[in-house]
Amino acid sequence: MILGKFWRTLKAQLNKLANGLRTADPIAQMQYEYDVAVSQIKEGRQGLEQYRALVDRVGRQVEAKKAQVTNLEAKVKAYLLGGDRDTAARYALELQKAKKEHAEEEAQLERHEEAYNNSLTKIKHASGKLATVRDKISRYDAELKTSRAEAEITKLAQELNIDVTSDFGQIEQVVQDKIGANRAKARVAADLSLDGVADIQHEQQTESLMAAQALREFEVQAGLVPPENTPALETPNLKQLGPATRSEGTARQG
């Protein structure tokens, strides 16, 4: 009597403690329950893998017994055709026994396959449920944090009164000035980065012309086209065009 009262009191205290933990951090409690469920599914999957190995072993036994039945049937027919009825009768008795064992093993295999498929379906269903729970935990966690932030912002807005003509407004102007200066530096750097672009473009055009000339020479040497149909391409002089391009770039910058 006294012991039962003690256990009821202890259980009530434990429930109170659990409820307190849920109230203090419900997301952590949900995550804990999720982790426990994941661990259970992991153990169930390992057990299912072992059971699958058993099913496959029974399947191999069934196939071996089926091959034995086929072999015995062939022997019975062969000895009957040879006129040896005694030997045929002995193999017929073994065949009868093998067929019975084969039927029993097939029934056993069918039961194992059904049990495996049922367990597989349950684990898949539980895994799908866990995925839904995981999404809910993420959503609730985000909503809880957002609601807390909104409550803090609302409280702060009620307590804080900012005058743009005060020191805050002056500091804001300083920040805007610094932002403008940084943007000006970035604009100058971007404008200066165009220096040398004309030289690069000229070099690329020269490489393209040289590649075309090399291809035409190959076609002539390979006999793909007659020489009179392959006018030579004029290859620009890098030494002459390089400084001219740079001069044009300098002129544009000036």
Secondary structure, DSSP 8 states (H G I E B T S, - for coil): -HHHHHHHHHHHHHHHHHHHHHHH-HHHHHHHHHHHHHHHHHHHHHHHHHHHHHHHHHHHHHHHHHHHHHHHHHHHHHHHHTT-HHHHHHHHHHHHHHHHHHHHHHHHHHHHHHHHHHHHHHHHHHHHHHHHHHHHHHHHHHHHHHHHHHHHHHHHHHH----TTSHHHHHHHHHHHHHHHHHHHHHHHHHHTTTTHHHHHHHHHHHHHHHHHHHHHHHHHTTSS-GGG--------HHHHHHHHHHHHHHHH-
